[in-house]
Amino acid sequence: MKPKIIKTIQEMQNTKLSGKVGFVPTMGFLHKGHLSLIRAAKRDCDTVVVSIFVNPSQFGPNEDLSQYPRDFVQDVKLLSGLEVDYIFFPTEKEMYPDDFKTWVNVDKITTILCGKSRPIHFQGVTTIVAKLMNIVNPDMMFLGEKDFQQIVVLEQMIRDLNFKTKIVRCPLIREKDGLAMSSRNKYLSEKGRQEALCLYLSLLQAKSEFQNGNFDSLSMKKKMEKLIHKNNGIIDYIEFVDPTSLESKAKVRKGDRVLLAVWIEDTRLIDNMEI
Amino acid sequence: MKPKIIKTIQEMQNTKLSGKVGFVPTMGFLHKGHLSLIRAAKRDCDTVVVSIFVNPSQFGPNEDLSQYPRDFVQDVKLLSGLEVDYIFFPTEKEMYPDDFKTWVNVDKITTILCGKSRPIHFQGVTTIVAKLMNIVNPDMMFLGEKDFQQIVVLEQMIRDLNFKTKIVRCPLIREKDGLAMSSRNKYLSEKGRQEALCLYLSLLQAKSEFQNGNFDSLSMKKKMEKLIHKNNGIIDYIEFVDPTSLESKAKVRKGDRVLLAVWIEDTRLIDNMEI
């Protein structure tokens, strides 16, 4: 059955959703990573809502908003196949009317890691997700660990502002060779696509270092840098962090996480792995 | 019947409220202004929840948080008399746990008028009200026009973040001689209490000027200043504004509003009136 497509906030808010409601917020151009979130929602919930909205407020002025890939027809086909109940597909004007003035800000954990090079990114993410939660009113929201910092930030917002929605963390999904699934992989040339594998390989390297008894994040980081540089990657950051607080760890423990952002050609890619 | 007193967020969120839910957020020390809001809620709704919480985040570092008047026993007595169903009475720790990091910010309309001399005030207000709306989940929230800018700011937040709660504006309530009801009136000496009347009298003066054909805000303002200075008031601001946008008006029209904040003794009082 084709999902019902809803374009206005009012219609979405007035739609009675039955049973436990699962929600997957996306920017469209769906790949297997998104589909795994939707399958998890279908498994756990009675009604599943997927939003498709390329959120302008989370893109910086020099970022890739205008070229961000879109394919609504293909998205609807994929969502039909998964028997999604509703697609919320609003316009930019619907979500950000002319006199829009309100922003949700999470302190501290939004200014590190990706927040350093993307200073307004998380403000855009928290604001749009607060709006979407008020519009869809879901019991559970399914998010992928590919955007690990984003999950931690949104969990903090939900806790602090007492939203009733629970976040369900879903594992990162990789291509066969290990590259993390991302709509932005589409930007890469064939050569870049090969080089991009260095993110995954450097994470594997750190994990194996750790398993062989190296707990020193600095020395692991140096080895990762070497591998990435060899593949023409330009490093934005590599950090070993506590998975809850995102605090940097000098001495790494089991359960900590290594996060990185690397430019391959003109594309900024992120990835992460539990150590 | 005595209202049920609820102290934790979890219990409040798990309480099934029946029918149309009305909510009146307060900082306690209830006066007739508050009681008029509660009567309006009783009239329009099936279940009425009143919160009592002196919200620290809306007080600046040099403001009157520590001396803000409290009288929970008397408040409960008054709320029992009005047959309120629930009192939400959380601790500071419950509302702001140690790792609290999230703030709701409304741009522009929070930096003018009261926002000029109280730069963090509205951030505290919008954040606590967003929390309370998520905790109580009311259909309607009843607010007094005494805090006129606060209503405009909260309406903007509700619209922008798509909260489903509707704000019901209730008229400002005055003492017999015209002084706007406020918990802070308690701070005034007998002499100050007399002087404080100049806020109301200057508003009346502006209104009568306008009715006599003076549309020039500057000249009306000058006359108000004179009256206030004669009563030893120190003016924070006097502004003639559009009631929706809060934009300053040089030429005043019917329906515009005059807002003012004046220090009497050590107490900052606010008042406003439709022209």
Interface residues (C-beta under 8 A of the other chain):
Chain A: I9 Q13 D99 F100 K101 T102 W103 V104 N105 V106 D107 K108 I109 T126 T127 A130 K131 N134 I135 Q156 M157 D160 L161 N162 F163 K164
Chain B: I9 Q13 D99 F100 K101 T102 W103 V104 N105 V106 D107 K108 I109 T126 T127 A130 K131 N134 I135 N137 Q156 M157 D160 L161 N162 F163 K164
